[in-house]
Structure formats: structure tokens, C-alpha cells
Amino acid sequence: MRKQKVNRKKRFRRFPLFLLILIGGTGWYYTKTLEGIAVAIVVALLLYIFFKLWRKSRASAKFRKAGIYHIDEMTGEEFEQYLGELFERRGFKVSYTKASSDYGADLILSDPEDTIAVQAKRYSGTVGVKAVQEVIGALKMYEATQAWVVTNSYFTKQAERLAESNDVYLINRDELLELILDTK
């Protein structure tokens, strides 16, 4: 398995060189001059830069539209309120737990089939195992059928492994963004 990764890396390093030769060859094919090769390479680089800037501006616009930057500035309680409103718009009945002694759940979502314990984590860093452990504890306390952890950030690999082995649904920054945009 390790050899496969090394071979992929070598192939990936060769790809830009291959692409450069292909673009240069195209310039040569049409002009039969060194200037044609240079122009083809410069045009390809400019198109690549334009494409990268376009994609970055689209992603930035998506974040602005969703208000994710505003969420990053919220307090933990404001984030819980925001999530409550978001889930209400998606058709859940939302109840909030006490700020202290919440037994690992900040929101309890209900619909006709399920009761979901939600742990909300508004973090600037990655969310670790502790958040998953807390929501697992909330399952029995609130007689929930599902457990979710929602964050404006991302999860550590350990948190993802623990969540997978305990059927806890993790909603990271990207999924939260999609959830917000789908709800608007």
C-alpha cells in the first residue's frame, strides 16, 4: 500500500511536466516556431490563473451568501439559537436544553419518526472526541434515536472514527454551509 502512494506521488509530479509538453507541442503544431510554443504556454498559464481566481471568488460568494463568516463571530449560545432556527425552518420541532447540565446535548430535534440529540460546537479550531462522547451520553438521557454534532469548523480524525463506530452523524463546516443554502 505504501508503494502505491509513492508511485501516485511520482505520477502526479510528472503530470505538470506532461501538460507543459502537451501545451508546448500544441503551440508548435500550429505555428512551427518557438514563439508559438511560448505563447501557448503563457496563454495556458493565464487561463489557469483566471480559472483559479474564478473558483475562489465563487467559493467566497457562497460563504458570504450562507453567512458562515457571521457564524464564525457568534458566541456558542448564539450558534445554538441559530441552529435551532435553521432546523425549525427544515421542519423539526426544536427544544433547547439548559446551558448548564445539558447532559451533552444543546438541542433536541423532533419529527414524527425521530428524536435527535444535537451537540453544537462553534469553534475556531477542530472539534475533537469530547464533543462526540458528550452527545453519545445524551442519547439515553433524552431518549433520542439519533445523535448529531454540528460545527462551523471541522472534526479530528479521532472524532470521525468514534462517531462512525457509534452511529453519530457529524455535520462539519462544508455540510453546514450546504444545509444553510438548501434551507434559504
VEXZALUM-799077 format. One record per residue: x, z, y of N, C-alpha, C in turn; residue in one letter. Coordinates in Angstrom, 3 decimals. Each point is the difference from the previous one (the first is absolute). Layout:
REM VEXZALUM-799077
REC       n_c1       n_c3       n_c2      ca_c1      ca_c3      ca_c2       c_c1       c_c3       c_c2   res
REC          X          Z          Y          X          Z          Y          X          Z          Y     A
...
***
This chain:
REM VEXZALUM-799077
REC       n_c1       n_c3       n_c2      ca_c1      ca_c3      ca_c2       c_c1       c_c3       c_c2   res
REC      0.832      0.000     -1.187     -0.832      0.000      1.187      0.877      0.000      1.252     M
REC      1.074      0.758     -0.023      0.900      0.055      1.142      0.636     -1.366      0.259     R
REC      0.364     -0.711     -1.067      0.588     -1.326      0.146     -0.972     -0.955      0.665     K
REC     -1.278      0.106     -0.344     -1.002     -0.873      0.588     -0.069      0.201      1.509     Q
REC      0.059      1.273      0.458     -0.047      0.274      1.428      1.210     -0.597      0.701     K
REC      1.171      0.133     -0.603      1.218     -0.540      0.592     -0.095     -1.518      0.087     V
REC     -0.482     -0.643     -1.064     -0.138     -1.452      0.004     -0.987     -0.463      1.067     N
REC     -1.119      0.723      0.182     -0.971     -0.358      1.031      0.632      0.101      1.385     R
REC      0.787      1.060      0.215      0.650      0.164      1.300      0.948     -1.148      0.265     K
REC      0.770     -0.416     -1.018      0.924     -1.113      0.179     -0.764     -1.274      0.332     K
REC     -1.106     -0.240     -0.716     -0.802     -1.193      0.270     -0.586      0.038      1.397     R
REC     -0.436      1.166      0.436     -0.597      0.125      1.325      1.049     -0.246      1.079     F
REC      1.243      0.426     -0.216      1.065     -0.244      0.968      0.335     -1.486      0.088     R
REC     -0.167     -0.712     -1.068      0.291     -1.431     -0.016     -1.121     -0.818      0.636     R
REC     -1.194      0.528      0.059     -1.153     -0.747      0.502      0.184     -0.483      1.438     F
REC      0.436      0.880      0.956      0.185     -0.517      1.366      1.025     -1.136      0.065     P
REC      1.044      0.085     -0.802      0.992     -1.071     -0.031     -0.631     -1.293     -0.532     L
REC     -0.775      0.116     -1.047     -0.704     -1.152     -0.563     -0.948     -0.615      1.040     F
REC     -0.733      0.862      0.696     -0.933     -0.463      1.017      0.739     -0.700      1.141     L
REC      1.132      0.554      0.405      0.810     -0.606      1.055      0.487     -1.386     -0.412     L
REC      0.456     -0.116     -1.232      0.455     -1.301     -0.509     -1.164     -0.988     -0.055     I
REC     -1.142      0.460     -0.434     -1.179     -0.865     -0.071     -0.405     -0.502      1.391     L
REC     -0.012      0.901      0.970     -0.364     -0.395      1.365      1.048     -0.966      0.572     I
REC      1.270      0.338     -0.215      1.067     -0.894      0.457     -0.083     -1.356     -0.675     G
REC     -0.294     -0.007     -1.284     -0.154     -1.255     -0.742     -1.142     -0.831      0.537     G
REC     -1.076      0.657      0.401     -1.131     -0.704      0.586      0.415     -0.656      1.322     T
REC      0.759      0.752      0.812      0.503     -0.562      1.259      0.906     -1.192     -0.241     G
REC      0.848      0.097     -1.017      0.896     -1.111     -0.341     -0.793     -1.205     -0.497     W
REC     -1.005      0.247     -0.828     -0.800     -1.069     -0.575     -0.643     -0.869      1.083     Y
REC     -0.522      0.663      1.055     -0.705     -0.747      1.034      0.909     -0.594      1.081     Y
REC      1.180      0.622      0.236      0.827     -0.492      1.108      1.356     -0.541     -0.427     T
REC      0.489      0.416     -1.132      1.330     -0.385     -0.498      1.113      0.401      0.985     K
REC     -0.237      1.127      0.750      1.019      0.488      0.936      0.121      1.512     -0.117     T
REC      1.160      0.517      0.471      0.197      1.455      0.028     -0.923      0.653      1.028     L
REC     -0.278     -0.714      1.080     -0.920      0.527      1.014     -1.405      0.185     -0.594     E
REC     -0.400     -0.910     -0.867     -1.298      0.097     -0.666     -0.087      1.250     -0.865     G
REC      1.122      0.301     -0.669      0.047      1.225     -0.818     -0.153      1.217      0.897     I
REC      0.765      0.028      1.107     -0.047      1.138      0.923     -1.386      0.164      0.607     A
REC     -0.601     -1.095      0.414     -1.340      0.063      0.597     -1.015      0.516     -1.022     V
REC      0.077     -0.460     -1.228     -0.932      0.457     -1.044      0.141      1.497     -0.229     A
REC      1.238      0.484     -0.031      0.226      1.437     -0.225     -0.501      0.811      1.189     I
REC      0.280     -0.454      1.226     -0.456      0.719      1.190     -1.530      0.018      0.062     V
REC     -0.634     -1.114     -0.274     -1.464     -0.058      0.015     -0.578      0.943     -1.064     V
REC      0.586      0.016     -1.167     -0.477      0.889     -1.064      0.155      1.464      0.406     A
REC      1.124      0.340      0.618      0.207      1.385      0.454     -1.005      0.380      1.088     L
REC     -0.244     -0.914      0.931     -0.989      0.279      1.046     -1.395      0.180     -0.583     L
REC     -0.366     -0.831     -0.965     -1.298      0.154     -0.662     -0.088      1.325     -0.742     L
REC      1.079      0.405     -0.646      0.037      1.274     -0.719     -0.185      1.166      0.978     Y
REC      0.719     -0.032      1.128     -0.113      1.063      1.007     -1.417      0.034      0.569     I
REC     -0.557     -1.154      0.309     -1.363     -0.069      0.517     -0.989      0.597     -0.996     F
REC      0.149     -0.343     -1.283     -0.890      0.515     -1.042      0.097      1.522     -0.104     F
REC      1.230      0.536      0.025      0.187      1.452     -0.086     -0.655      0.710      1.192     K
REC      0.192     -0.536      1.206     -0.613      0.603      1.190     -1.518     -0.077     -0.063     L
REC     -0.525     -1.118     -0.475     -1.449     -0.155     -0.127     -0.576      1.031     -0.975     W
REC      0.662      0.157     -1.154     -0.491      0.984     -0.985      0.065      1.417      0.535     R
REC      1.066      0.305      0.716      0.147      1.343      0.557     -1.090      0.269      1.035     K
REC     -0.308     -0.989      0.843     -1.035      0.196      1.014     -1.376      0.152     -0.647     S
REC     -0.235     -0.711     -1.101     -1.284      0.147     -0.718     -0.142      1.393     -0.583     R
REC      1.084      0.510     -0.598     -0.041      1.346     -0.575     -0.211      1.039      1.094     A
REC      0.684     -0.175      1.116     -0.139      0.928      1.114     -1.424     -0.030      0.550     S
REC     -0.582     -1.179      0.109     -1.383     -0.118      0.478     -0.960      0.676     -0.964     A
REC      0.280     -0.124     -1.285     -0.844      0.637     -1.015      0.048      1.519      0.155     K
REC      1.203      0.546      0.219      0.142      1.443      0.205     -0.729      0.446      1.265     F
REC      0.131     -0.770      1.072     -0.679      0.354      1.252     -1.513     -0.025     -0.183     R
REC     -0.492     -1.021     -0.670     -1.439     -0.134     -0.205     -0.546      1.175     -0.809     K
REC      0.753      0.438     -0.984     -0.449      1.105     -0.840      0.162      1.348      0.693     A
REC      0.826      0.058      1.044      0.212      1.267      0.687      0.954      0.918     -0.739     G
REC      0.841     -0.557     -0.864      0.896      0.827     -0.813      1.000      0.758      0.873     I
REC      0.398     -0.595      1.131      0.934      0.695      0.888     -0.672      1.218      0.628     Y
REC     -1.286     -0.110      0.273     -0.760      1.136      0.517     -0.085      1.097     -1.062     H
REC     -0.191     -0.395     -1.231     -0.063      0.963     -1.099      1.316      0.757     -0.134     I
REC      1.112     -0.704      0.210      1.313      0.648     -0.086      0.171      1.112      1.025     D
REC     -0.751     -0.048      1.090      0.092      1.007      1.061     -0.996      1.153     -0.189     E
REC     -0.902     -0.116     -0.960     -1.022      1.029     -0.214      0.601      1.268     -0.605     M
REC     -0.736      1.104      0.162      0.348      1.214     -0.721     -0.600     -0.115     -1.404     T
REC      0.343      0.918     -0.877     -0.551     -0.016     -1.349     -1.517      0.125     -0.008     G
REC     -0.536      0.872      0.865     -1.453      0.200      0.063     -0.702     -1.242      0.535     E
REC      0.600     -0.628      1.006     -0.594     -1.228      0.537     -0.002     -1.105     -1.055     E
REC      1.057     -0.062     -0.794      0.083     -0.989     -1.071     -1.103      0.238     -1.031     F
REC     -0.239      1.267     -0.354     -1.079      0.329     -0.938     -1.356     -0.442      0.561     E
REC     -0.245      0.269      1.284     -1.255     -0.414      0.636     -0.127     -1.525     -0.010     Q
REC      1.091     -0.675      0.304      0.002     -1.463      0.015     -0.347     -0.544     -1.389     Y
REC      0.638      0.568     -1.033     -0.280     -0.449     -1.366     -1.452      0.284     -0.379     L
REC     -0.513      1.141      0.415     -1.398      0.329     -0.271     -0.937     -1.048      0.578     G
REC      0.251     -0.388      1.259     -0.828     -1.027      0.640      0.161     -1.352     -0.706     E
REC      1.223     -0.309     -0.388      0.274     -1.262     -0.698     -0.767     -0.061     -1.325     L
REC      0.054      1.087     -0.773     -0.682      0.008     -1.293     -1.519      0.044      0.163     F
REC     -0.494      0.630      1.064     -1.444     -0.029      0.265     -0.464     -1.430      0.264     E
REC      0.796     -0.760      0.765     -0.346     -1.400      0.267      0.044     -0.831     -1.275     R
REC      0.721      0.462     -0.993      0.075     -0.717     -1.272     -1.073      0.481     -0.975     R
REC     -0.888      0.890      0.444     -1.149      0.386     -0.816      0.111      1.315     -0.745     G
REC      1.055      0.758      0.220      0.139      1.290     -0.666     -0.657      1.093      0.834     F
REC     -0.470      1.035     -0.682     -0.420      1.224      0.667      1.262      0.853      0.067     K
REC      0.362      0.435      1.192      1.271      0.694      0.190     -0.250      1.454      0.368     V
REC      0.710      0.891     -0.680      0.011      1.401      0.418      1.450      0.431      0.168     S
REC      0.230      0.823      1.017      1.347      0.451      0.340      0.220      1.397     -0.558     Y
REC      1.179      0.247     -0.510      0.326      1.334     -0.492      0.569      0.817      1.145     T
REC      0.105      1.311     -0.193      0.587      0.861      1.025      1.460     -0.389      0.195     K
REC      0.485      0.203      1.204      1.394     -0.348      0.288      0.951      0.859     -0.834     A
REC     -0.332      1.275     -0.135      0.830      0.856     -0.854     -0.747      0.235     -1.310     S
REC      0.733      0.245     -1.033     -0.530      0.198     -1.351     -0.940     -1.131     -0.420     S
REC      0.500     -1.239      0.116     -0.814     -1.161     -0.376      0.187     -0.381     -1.466     D
REC      0.847      0.730     -0.714      0.248     -0.223     -1.433      0.511     -1.406     -0.307     Y
REC      0.638     -0.616      0.960      0.643     -1.280     -0.260     -0.795     -1.233      0.362     G
REC     -1.160      0.174      0.610     -0.786     -1.165      0.421     -0.416      0.189      1.455     A
REC      0.109     -1.043      0.771     -0.410      0.048      1.406     -1.398     -0.561      0.190     D
REC     -0.357     -0.966     -0.838     -1.326     -0.629      0.065     -0.575     -0.062     -1.408     L
REC     -1.302      0.117     -0.085     -0.703     -0.238     -1.256     -0.959     -1.158      0.258     I
REC      0.213     -1.093     -0.721     -0.834     -1.185      0.147     -1.000     -0.035     -1.146     L
REC     -1.220     -0.346      0.317     -1.027     -0.099     -1.038     -0.726     -1.319      0.113     S
REC     -0.270     -0.580     -1.138     -0.911     -1.134     -0.105     -0.808      0.243     -1.262     D
REC     -0.969     -0.820     -0.333     -0.851      0.285     -1.161      0.755      0.208     -1.318     P
REC      1.134     -0.656     -0.183      0.719      0.114     -1.274      1.129      1.014     -0.006     E
REC      0.678      0.192      1.125      1.236      0.771      0.008      0.042      1.048      1.094     D
REC      0.844      0.994     -0.260      0.412      0.959      1.015      1.515     -0.115      0.058     T
REC      0.535     -0.225      1.186      1.417     -0.284      0.152      0.642      1.040      0.916     I
REC      1.036      0.654     -0.512      0.792      0.929      0.806      1.113     -0.807      0.674     A
REC      0.091      0.109      1.329      0.982     -0.788      0.757      0.960      0.940      0.717     V
REC      1.274     -0.226     -0.222      1.052      0.699      0.732      0.519     -0.970      1.049     Q
REC     -0.086      0.369      1.284      0.449     -0.859      1.099      1.369      0.471      0.468     A
REC      0.947     -0.914      0.069      1.354      0.330      0.449      0.424     -0.969      1.088     K
REC      0.017      0.470      1.240      0.502     -0.801      1.107      1.451      0.422      0.199     R
REC      0.895     -0.829     -0.489      1.431      0.307     -0.001      0.777     -1.085      0.720     Y
REC      1.191      0.387      0.459      0.918     -1.013      0.524      1.008     -0.390     -1.073     S
REC      0.206      0.875     -0.993      0.885     -0.313     -1.123     -0.819     -0.356     -1.227     G
REC      0.661     -0.024     -1.146     -0.722     -0.317     -1.232     -0.714      1.243     -0.530     T
REC     -1.077     -0.232     -0.713     -0.810      1.074     -0.568      0.480      0.254     -1.424     V
REC      0.262      1.255     -0.305      0.566      0.352     -1.295     -1.010      0.512     -1.006     G
REC      0.540      0.594     -1.037     -0.756      0.482     -1.157     -1.010      1.079      0.378     V
REC      0.339      0.825      0.982     -0.853      1.136      0.353     -1.431     -0.421      0.328     K
REC     -0.163     -1.097      0.722     -1.345     -0.467      0.365     -0.804     -0.370     -1.235     A
REC      0.654     -0.625     -0.974     -0.683     -0.387     -1.243     -0.364      1.258     -0.792     V
REC      0.912      0.957     -0.072     -0.276      1.248     -0.705     -1.189      0.727      0.619     Q
REC     -0.060      0.017      1.329     -1.093      0.694      0.680     -1.351     -0.624     -0.326     E
REC     -0.088     -1.323      0.020     -1.289     -0.648     -0.251     -0.391      0.113     -1.479     V
REC      0.985      0.081     -0.895     -0.310      0.223     -1.419     -0.672      1.360     -0.163     I
REC      0.496      0.992      0.741     -0.608      1.329     -0.031     -1.416      0.015      0.548     G
REC     -0.290     -0.900      0.917     -1.326     -0.045      0.621     -1.061     -0.609     -0.904     A
REC      0.413     -0.754     -1.002     -0.963     -0.668     -0.877     -1.013      0.976     -0.598     L
REC      0.488      1.058     -0.635     -0.907      0.959     -0.643     -0.714      0.871      1.020     K
REC      0.708      0.359      1.062     -0.588      0.884      1.009     -1.258     -0.611      0.618     M
REC      0.040     -1.293      0.248     -1.130     -0.673      0.634     -0.832     -0.818     -0.984     Y
REC      0.291      0.156     -1.291     -0.698     -0.740     -1.057     -0.001     -1.498      0.292     E
REC      1.157     -0.487      0.402      0.149     -1.409      0.371      0.290     -0.845     -1.233     A
REC     -0.410     -1.253      0.059      0.268     -0.936     -1.096      1.250     -0.838      0.269     T
REC      0.412     -0.052      1.279      1.193     -0.749      0.376      0.788      0.777      1.037     Q
REC      1.295     -0.311      0.082      0.870      0.607      1.008      0.768     -1.105      0.710     A
REC      0.023      0.071      1.332      0.715     -0.986      0.809      0.934      0.723      0.959     W
REC      1.126     -0.634      0.284      0.873      0.441      1.090      0.131     -1.185      0.946     V
REC     -0.316      0.233      1.272      0.036     -1.057      1.007      1.054      0.368      1.038     V
REC      0.864     -0.954      0.331      1.027      0.248      1.006      0.175     -1.194      0.916     T
REC      0.544      0.269      1.163      0.375     -1.062      0.935      1.439     -0.438     -0.259     N
REC      0.589      0.528     -1.053      1.397     -0.264     -0.335      0.072     -0.596     -1.401     S
REC      1.038      0.343     -0.727      0.194     -0.485     -1.369      0.303      1.182     -0.912     Y
REC     -0.044     -0.231     -1.302      0.221      1.048     -0.988      1.369     -0.139     -0.640     F
REC      0.546      1.139     -0.422      1.260     -0.038     -0.746     -0.291     -0.516     -1.408     T
REC      1.035     -0.453     -0.679     -0.154     -0.485     -1.381     -0.512      1.121     -0.907     K
REC      0.486      1.233      0.224     -0.442      1.132     -0.810     -1.493      0.259      0.191     Q
REC     -0.457     -0.094      1.236     -1.431      0.191      0.274     -0.823     -1.091     -0.677     A
REC      0.497     -1.227      0.021     -0.710     -1.105     -0.659     -0.075      0.215     -1.506     E
REC      1.098      0.482     -0.598     -0.001      0.257     -1.449     -0.981      1.117     -0.371     R
REC      0.025      1.098      0.768     -0.907      1.111     -0.270     -1.454     -0.434      0.179     L
REC     -0.270     -0.773      1.031     -1.366     -0.481      0.242     -0.468     -0.897     -1.136     A
REC      0.876     -0.867     -0.470     -0.364     -0.904     -1.091     -0.319      0.767     -1.275     E
REC      0.787      1.005     -0.292     -0.231      0.752     -1.241     -1.217      0.917      0.090     S
REC     -0.504      0.262      1.219     -1.169      0.875      0.174     -1.211     -0.730      0.572     N
REC      0.037     -1.321     -0.003     -1.105     -0.820      0.502     -0.404      0.350      1.437     D
REC      0.997      0.220      0.840     -0.240      0.243      1.420      0.219     -1.327      0.723     V
REC     -0.946     -0.388      0.828      0.077     -1.261      0.737      0.741      0.240      1.312     Y
REC      1.074     -0.737      0.223      0.795      0.134      1.217     -0.314     -1.146      0.958     L
REC     -0.278      0.341      1.238     -0.241     -1.004      1.039      1.114      0.146      1.025     I
REC      0.923     -0.962      0.000      1.129      0.059      0.927     -0.332     -0.737      1.300     N
REC      0.986     -0.142      0.862     -0.185     -0.611      1.317     -0.605     -1.408     -0.083     R
REC      0.520     -0.816     -0.907     -0.492     -1.374     -0.116     -1.450     -0.041     -0.470     D
REC     -0.329      0.823     -1.000     -1.373      0.026     -0.509     -0.960      0.599      1.025     E
REC      0.485      1.000      0.766     -0.828      0.579      1.057     -0.293     -1.053      1.059     L
REC      0.994     -0.782      0.339     -0.166     -1.082      0.968     -1.073     -0.979     -0.467     L
REC      0.070     -0.409     -1.274     -1.004     -0.915     -0.545     -1.393      0.653     -0.008     E
REC     -0.057      1.279     -0.329     -1.261      0.728     -0.023     -0.623      0.016      1.396     L
REC      0.818      0.244      1.010     -0.490      0.032      1.385     -0.498     -1.376      0.419     I
REC      0.769     -1.028     -0.280     -0.380     -1.349      0.408     -1.246     -0.493     -0.739     L
REC     -0.146      0.395     -1.274     -1.193     -0.394     -0.770     -1.246      0.715      0.503     D
REC      0.179      1.181      0.599     -1.135      0.790      0.449     -0.482     -0.455      1.366     T
REC      0.910     -0.529      0.828     -0.375     -0.396      1.370     -0.915     -1.191      0.002     K
***
